[in-house]
Amino acid sequence: MALDPLTLLTMTIALALAVALYLALEWRTVQEPALLFWSAAFALISIGSTLALLRGSGLLLVGIWFANGLLVASHWLFYAGVARFTETRLGRAWGLVLVIWLAMLLLPEGPQWSKIMLVVNSLLIALITIRASFLLRPRGKSLGAGAAQLRFVLLGHGLFYIAKTFPVLVPGTLIDLAAFRGEIIQISLVEGVMALMLIALSMTGTVRYRREKRIERLAARDPLTAMYNRRALEARAPHLLDAASCTRPGALLLIDIDNFKLVNDLHGHGAGDRLLVALGEMIRLALPEGALAARLGGDEFVILLRNTSRAQIVELGEGLRERFRALAAVSFSTPQAVTLSVGATLFDQPPASLAALIEQGDVALYQSKRDGRDSIRLVDRTAHAEPLAG
Ligand SMILES: Nc1nc2c(ncn2[C@@H]2O[C@H](COP(=O)(O)OP(=O)(O)OP(=O)(O)O)[C@@H](O)[C@H]2O)c(=O)[nH]1
């Protein structure tokens, strides 16, 4: 069954309106501004297609030139949305597209002008759409699977609009925008309906993918220090722990603030929070390449090292201990010094689990606390273990 242009146009109006509403609702949940641009773009397509119905009543300026112009404007909004999504600045030159569109409102009617209108319109849409697809190319960090889909859908849509200009330029091709007749119009409408669905699907996919990644990132982080939390460490540790061997031992450093409660009690919880953030930053800056760090909770932090040695553990632990002691001393006055205790364990066999390793670290940490705090205790569990170091 062949669908006539009017039926296709009516389908376009309904579909574009539904997509505009859907994207607006999606925006309410996701709060991604690109969705608002895209929703407005689909609303414009719906308005433009409704106006296009008026050409049958002889309202050619509104029904053809203005309606087709809205199609250009809607693609421009697609592009603005993609620019927002990819955090790209829109150049001023892109405003020219709207100027050309306004200028086209002045075109007189007639089949020849229909052709010129169609070519200029198509090239503008192709330019905008291909540029939008270009913005979605992978750069450094991936924009995700949804963005890759959107990129190819927009590219295909742009190439279709370029291809559309070729038959228009062949002498004798029938294009009568006023009577709404001709094969190109028919093909354009079918492509339009398909593109509407594909673009809308890939747009929501793009935004949802980013949202899921953001939620994943947030779920992996401790909100105060932005370090990995225990769950994130558990997910990432096995890779590092399994790499331990006699020639490439691994280590865990369990770090706990001494007398931290005094900071909270005497200077307020906010001061305690600032100290935790400062320690997190200190750890982050001291972290060797390939190491992992996390805040386990409260005032307890952990570092996992790969391919390390006793000397490296002591150097790292002592460095942190000294810097933290100096920082706490100048920041807060307390009856007892606010310092760091570090319990470390060196291993050359993959441990049974991260929890088991943390338990071993706890034993060393307890020794430090019991012996007066402000120190590092190391338990060497390698085959060539030397006596405990202090
Ligand atoms: N400011 C702040 N305090 C916290 C946070 N989480 C836990 N705490 C506090 O950290 C303190 C940790 O307690 P402990 O480790 O037993 O106290 P401590 O004074 O460091 O004692 P030692 O470790 O034995 O030296 C408690 O007072 C908790 O209320 C947080 O996110 N922010």
The ligand as an SDF file (V2000), in Angstrom:
LIG
                    3D

 32 34  0  0  0  0  0  0  0  0999 V2000
   33.7860   15.1580   60.5300 N   0  0  0  0  0  0  0  0  0  0  0  0
   33.5140   13.8770   60.3010 C   0  0  0  0  0  0  0  0  0  0  0  0
   33.6530   12.9700   61.2870 N   0  0  0  0  0  0  0  0  0  0  0  0
   33.4010   11.6870   61.0320 C   0  0  0  0  0  0  0  0  0  0  0  0
   32.9850   11.2430   59.7670 C   0  0  0  0  0  0  0  0  0  0  0  0
   32.8110    9.9070   59.8100 N   0  0  0  0  0  0  0  0  0  0  0  0
   33.1160    9.5180   61.0650 C   0  0  0  0  0  0  0  0  0  0  0  0
   33.4940   10.5930   61.8100 N   0  0  0  0  0  0  0  0  0  0  0  0
   33.9190   10.6310   63.1970 C   0  0  0  0  0  0  0  0  0  0  0  0
   35.2420   10.1120   63.2300 O   0  0  0  0  0  0  0  0  0  0  0  0
   35.4930    9.6630   64.5590 C   0  0  0  0  0  0  0  0  0  0  0  0
   36.2510    8.3740   64.4330 C   0  0  0  0  0  0  0  0  0  0  0  0
   36.3320    7.7400   65.6260 O   0  0  0  0  0  0  0  0  0  0  0  0
   37.6340    7.0580   66.1480 P   0  0  0  0  0  0  0  0  0  0  0  0
   38.5230    6.6480   65.0460 O   0  0  0  0  0  0  0  0  0  0  0  0
   37.1600    6.0040   67.1150 O   0  0  0  0  0  0  0  0  0  0  0  0
   38.2410    8.2430   66.9940 O   0  0  0  0  0  0  0  0  0  0  0  0
   39.7290    8.7590   67.1590 P   0  0  0  0  0  0  0  0  0  0  0  0
   39.5720    9.9690   68.0110 O   0  0  0  0  0  0  0  0  0  0  0  0
   40.3620    8.9690   65.8450 O   0  0  0  0  0  0  0  0  0  0  0  0
   40.4120    7.5990   67.9450 O   0  0  0  0  0  0  0  0  0  0  0  0
   41.7180    6.7510   67.5870 P   0  0  0  0  0  0  0  0  0  0  0  0
   41.5300    6.2730   66.2040 O   0  0  0  0  0  0  0  0  0  0  0  0
   41.6890    5.6160   68.5660 O   0  0  0  0  0  0  0  0  0  0  0  0
   42.8670    7.6290   67.7710 O   0  0  0  0  0  0  0  0  0  0  0  0
   34.1390    9.5780   65.2650 C   0  0  0  0  0  0  0  0  0  0  0  0
   34.0520   10.6330   66.1730 O   0  0  0  0  0  0  0  0  0  0  0  0
   33.1140    9.8010   64.1230 C   0  0  0  0  0  0  0  0  0  0  0  0
   31.9720   10.5150   64.5500 O   0  0  0  0  0  0  0  0  0  0  0  0
   32.8090   12.2300   58.7450 C   0  0  0  0  0  0  0  0  0  0  0  0
   32.4500   11.9440   57.6120 O   0  0  0  0  0  0  0  0  0  0  0  0
   33.1000   13.5170   59.0660 N   0  0  0  0  0  0  0  0  0  0  0  0
  1  2  1  0
  2  3  2  0
  2 32  1  0
  3  4  1  0
  4  5  2  0
  4  8  1  0
  5  6  1  0
  5 30  1  0
  6  7  2  0
  7  8  1  0
  8  9  1  0
  9 10  1  0
  9 28  1  0
 10 11  1  0
 11 12  1  0
 11 26  1  0
 12 13  1  0
 13 14  1  0
 14 15  2  0
 14 16  1  0
 14 17  1  0
 17 18  1  0
 18 19  2  0
 18 20  1  0
 18 21  1  0
 21 22  1  0
 22 23  2  0
 22 24  1  0
 22 25  1  0
 26 27  1  0
 26 28  1  0
 28 29  1  0
 30 31  2  0
 30 32  1  0
M  END
$$$$
